[in-house]
Amino acid sequence: MMEHVPISHVLIVTSAMFFIGAYGFLTRRNLVTMLIGVELMLNAVNINFVIFDRYLFPNQIEGHFFALFIIAIAAAEAAVAIAIFINLYRNIRSINVEEVDKMKY
């Protein structure tokens, strides 16, 4: 199935995913939407690893191992981030970035 899709098409889609995630991370004020932007960027990188592995080394699976490693890191990052968000919400009743500085005092 992947033999019919040119690599340039996949790179265009993953580039769009990455930049949409970066835009979401940089422009949003809510911590949850910022986390979604980071996850979108990580998924774009995962797709790139798998596609480059498929096109450059068709009989090997190193790209898949990199993708699995990044998925594990993303899951751990999401779990820690959500725990921090819950703690922030318990203390200041908000998860907006501007109000996080209230935790200093």
C-alpha positions as CSV (number, residue, x, y, z in Angstrom):
1,M,0.0,0.0,0.0
2,M,2.8,2.5,0.8
3,E,4.4,1.9,-2.5
4,H,1.7,4.0,-4.2
5,V,2.1,7.1,-2.0
6,P,5.0,9.4,-2.9
7,I,7.1,10.5,0.1
8,S,6.6,14.1,-0.8
9,H,2.9,13.8,-0.1
10,V,3.5,12.3,3.3
11,L,6.1,15.0,4.1
12,I,3.6,17.7,3.2
13,V,1.0,16.2,5.6
14,T,3.5,15.7,8.5
15,S,4.9,19.2,8.0
16,A,1.4,20.6,8.2
17,M,0.8,18.6,11.3
18,F,4.0,19.8,12.9
19,F,3.4,23.4,12.2
20,I,-0.3,23.3,13.3
21,G,1.0,21.8,16.6
22,A,3.6,24.4,17.0
23,Y,1.1,27.2,16.2
24,G,-1.3,25.7,18.8
25,F,1.4,25.5,21.4
26,L,2.6,29.0,20.9
27,T,-0.7,30.8,20.6
28,R,-3.0,29.1,23.2
29,R,-3.3,30.1,26.8
30,N,-4.9,26.9,28.1
31,L,-2.4,24.3,29.2
32,V,-4.4,21.4,27.9
33,T,-4.5,22.8,24.3
34,M,-0.8,23.5,24.6
35,L,-0.3,19.8,25.5
36,I,-2.4,18.8,22.5
37,G,-0.1,20.9,20.3
38,V,3.0,19.1,21.7
39,E,1.3,15.7,21.1
40,L,0.5,16.7,17.5
41,M,4.1,17.6,16.9
42,L,5.3,14.3,18.4
43,N,2.9,12.4,16.2
44,A,4.2,14.2,13.1
45,V,7.7,13.1,14.0
46,N,6.6,9.5,14.5
47,I,5.0,9.4,11.1
48,N,8.2,10.8,9.6
49,F,10.3,8.1,11.3
50,V,8.1,5.3,10.0
51,I,7.9,6.7,6.5
52,F,11.6,7.3,6.1
53,D,12.3,3.8,7.5
54,R,9.8,2.4,5.0
55,Y,11.4,4.2,2.0
56,L,15.1,4.1,2.9
57,F,15.3,0.7,4.6
58,P,12.3,-1.4,3.4
59,N,13.4,-4.7,5.0
60,Q,14.4,-3.3,8.4
61,I,12.3,-1.9,11.3
62,E,14.6,0.7,13.0
63,G,12.1,3.5,12.3
64,H,9.4,1.6,14.0
65,F,11.5,1.2,17.1
66,F,12.1,5.0,17.2
67,A,8.4,5.6,16.8
68,L,7.6,3.2,19.7
69,F,10.2,4.9,21.8
70,I,8.7,8.4,21.1
71,I,5.2,7.0,21.8
72,A,6.4,5.8,25.2
73,I,8.0,9.2,25.9
74,A,4.8,11.0,24.9
75,A,2.7,8.8,27.1
76,A,4.9,9.5,30.1
77,E,5.0,13.3,29.3
78,A,1.2,13.4,29.0
79,A,0.8,11.6,32.3
80,V,3.1,14.0,34.1
81,A,1.5,17.0,32.4
82,I,-2.0,16.0,33.4
83,A,-0.9,15.4,37.0
84,I,0.6,18.9,37.0
85,F,-2.7,20.3,35.5
86,I,-4.8,18.6,38.1
87,N,-2.6,20.0,40.9
88,L,-2.8,23.5,39.4
89,Y,-6.5,23.3,39.1
90,R,-6.8,22.2,42.8
91,N,-4.7,25.1,44.0
92,I,-5.8,28.0,41.8
93,R,-9.0,26.8,40.1
94,S,-7.6,27.5,36.6
95,I,-5.3,26.0,34.0
96,N,-4.6,29.2,32.1
97,V,-0.9,30.0,31.5
98,E,-1.3,33.6,32.8
99,E,-2.5,32.5,36.2
100,V,0.2,29.9,36.8
101,D,2.6,32.5,38.3
102,K,0.3,32.6,41.3
103,M,1.9,29.3,42.4
104,K,5.1,31.2,43.2
105,Y,3.9,32.6,46.5
